[in-house]
Amino acid sequence: MSLAAKKLKENVSEYIIFLWQMEDLLRAVQFDANALDDFISSYTPSEDAFDTEKQWFAELMSTMRRDGVEQRGHISEIHEIIFELNYLHNTLLNVVKDKSYAESYRLAQPNIKEYISRTDGKSTNDIEVCLTALYGLLVLRLRKEQVSDATAQAMQSFAQLMAKLSMHYRLMKQGEFNFSLN
């Protein structure tokens, strides 16, 4: 099982952010699969695992080309998953009325509105806002840039919301989600 498949199974939010990072990595190496050999070797324990990851990257490259996102943007699978997450988000709030999830959303909502205002409303829904912001935080951390306490607090609210949503998504995909109304 590839690292991406494991992430998708365990935590869909981490999977999306991982895919965005790998899309950017492929762009950075100009789609040269051999340039990734050292990177892949750094986290694969065996030759079989290396081959699995190498194949996964080849498939991602092919998908990016097919979807026309070689320069920017994301593969269609990501858009579909974000759509599913947004649908689940709205279901948890408006149909199931999950109190714990609603509280996490209430805490994140002012930060979501602030992020939207700072980015000229480029994100299409609250879930995409949270994921985009968390990916931005990852990029800042990789660059070893400082973030303000307010930004760190906002990112924490996004992370908590996405963790709960990801848990519900995993349960839903496993057929274990209980849609009982409160």
matplotlib code that plots the C-alpha trace (Angstrom):
import matplotlib.pyplot as plt

x = [0.0, 1.4, 1.9, -0.9, -3.3, -2.6, -3.2, -6.5, -7.6, -6.6, -7.1, -8.6, -7.4, -3.8, -4.2, -5.4, -2.5, -0.1, -1.3, -1.0, 2.5, 3.4, 1.8, 4.1, 7.1, 6.5, 6.2, 9.5, 11.4, 9.6, 8.0, 11.3, 10.4, 14.1, 14.8, 12.5, 14.5, 16.4, 13.3, 11.3, 14.2, 14.2, 10.9, 10.6, 11.8, 12.2, 12.6, 9.0, 7.8, 10.1, 8.6, 5.0, 5.8, 7.6, 4.5, 2.2, 4.3, 4.1, 0.3, 0.1, 2.2, -0.1, -3.2, -1.8, -1.1, -4.5, -6.2, -4.0, -2.6, 1.1, 1.6, -1.0, -4.2, -5.1, -6.2, -9.9, -9.9, -9.0, -11.9, -14.3, -13.1, -13.4, -16.9, -17.7, -16.2, -18.2, -21.3, -20.6, -19.7, -23.2, -24.9, -23.2, -24.3, -27.8, -29.1, -27.4, -26.8, -23.7, -23.1, -19.3, -18.7, -20.9, -18.9, -15.6, -17.1, -18.3, -14.8, -13.3, -15.9, -14.5, -11.0, -12.5, -14.2, -10.9, -9.0, -11.5, -11.3, -7.5, -7.5, -10.2, -12.6, -10.7, -11.8, -15.2, -16.3, -15.3, -13.6, -11.4, -10.5, -9.4, -7.4, -5.8, -4.8, -3.3, -1.3, -0.1, 1.0, 2.9, 4.7, 5.6, 7.0, 9.0, 10.5, 11.1, 9.1, 7.5, 3.7, 1.9, 0.1, -3.2, -2.4, -1.3, -4.6, -6.6, -4.7, -5.4, -9.1, -8.9, -6.9, -9.5, -12.4, -10.7, -9.7, -13.3, -14.5, -11.9, -12.9, -16.6, -15.5, -13.4, -16.4, -18.7, -16.4, -16.2, -20.0, -19.9, -21.2, -24.4, -26.7, -29.1, -30.6, -30.0]
y = [0.0, 3.4, 6.1, 8.1, 5.2, 4.8, 8.5, 8.3, 5.4, 7.0, 10.8, 12.3, 15.8, 14.7, 12.9, 16.1, 18.1, 15.4, 15.3, 19.0, 18.8, 16.0, 17.9, 20.8, 18.4, 17.0, 20.5, 21.4, 18.5, 19.2, 15.8, 14.0, 10.8, 9.8, 13.0, 11.6, 8.4, 9.7, 11.3, 8.0, 6.0, 8.2, 6.8, 3.4, 0.4, -2.1, -2.4, -3.4, -0.3, 1.8, 0.3, 0.9, 4.6, 5.0, 3.6, 5.9, 9.0, 7.8, 7.6, 11.0, 12.5, 10.9, 12.2, 15.7, 15.7, 14.3, 16.9, 19.7, 20.8, 20.6, 24.3, 24.9, 23.6, 20.2, 16.8, 16.2, 13.5, 16.2, 18.4, 15.5, 14.7, 18.3, 18.3, 15.2, 16.7, 19.9, 17.8, 15.8, 19.1, 20.5, 17.2, 17.2, 20.8, 20.9, 17.3, 15.3, 18.4, 16.9, 19.1, 18.4, 19.1, 22.2, 23.5, 23.0, 24.8, 27.7, 28.1, 28.0, 30.1, 33.6, 32.5, 31.1, 34.4, 36.3, 34.0, 34.5, 38.2, 38.1, 35.9, 37.8, 34.9, 32.5, 29.4, 28.0, 26.6, 26.6, 23.1, 24.2, 27.4, 25.2, 22.9, 25.7, 27.5, 24.4, 23.7, 27.3, 26.7, 23.6, 25.6, 28.3, 25.7, 24.1, 27.5, 27.9, 31.2, 32.4, 32.6, 34.9, 33.6, 34.7, 32.7, 29.7, 29.8, 30.1, 27.1, 25.1, 25.8, 24.6, 21.5, 20.6, 21.0, 19.0, 16.2, 15.8, 15.9, 13.5, 11.1, 11.3, 10.8, 7.7, 6.2, 7.1, 5.4, 2.3, 2.2, 2.8, 6.4, 6.7, 9.2, 9.1, 12.5, 14.3]
z = [0.0, -0.9, 1.6, -0.1, 0.1, 3.8, 4.4, 2.5, 4.6, 7.9, 7.5, 4.4, 5.4, 5.7, 2.3, 0.6, 2.0, 1.2, -2.4, -2.8, -1.5, -3.9, -6.8, -6.0, -5.6, -9.1, -10.5, -8.8, -10.4, -13.7, -13.8, -13.7, -11.9, -11.5, -9.5, -6.8, -6.2, -3.2, -1.7, -2.1, -0.7, 2.4, 3.6, 2.0, 4.1, 1.2, -2.6, -2.9, -1.0, -3.2, -6.3, -5.0, -4.3, -7.6, -9.4, -7.3, -8.4, -12.1, -11.8, -10.1, -12.9, -15.5, -13.7, -13.4, -17.2, -18.0, -15.8, -17.2, -13.9, -14.7, -13.8, -11.1, -9.7, -8.4, -9.8, -10.2, -7.4, -4.9, -6.0, -5.7, -2.2, -1.1, -2.5, -0.5, 2.7, 2.2, 1.8, 4.9, 6.8, 5.9, 6.8, 10.2, 10.8, 9.3, 9.3, 12.0, 14.1, 15.7, 18.7, 19.0, 15.4, 15.4, 18.4, 16.5, 13.5, 15.7, 17.0, 13.5, 11.7, 12.6, 11.5, 8.3, 7.6, 8.3, 6.0, 3.2, 3.5, 3.4, 0.3, -1.7, -1.4, -3.7, -1.8, -2.7, 0.7, 4.3, 4.1, 1.2, 3.2, 6.2, 4.0, 2.0, 5.2, 6.7, 3.6, 3.7, 7.3, 6.2, 3.5, 6.1, 8.5, 5.7, 5.0, 8.8, 8.8, 12.0, 12.4, 14.7, 17.8, 16.2, 13.0, 15.1, 17.0, 13.8, 12.3, 15.4, 15.1, 11.4, 12.4, 15.1, 12.7, 9.9, 12.4, 13.4, 9.8, 8.7, 11.4, 10.3, 6.7, 7.6, 9.5, 6.6, 4.1, 6.3, 6.6, 10.3, 10.4, 12.5, 11.0, 14.0, 14.5, 17.8]

ax = plt.figure().add_subplot(projection="3d")
ax.plot(x, y, z, "-o")
ax.set_aspect("equal")
plt.show()
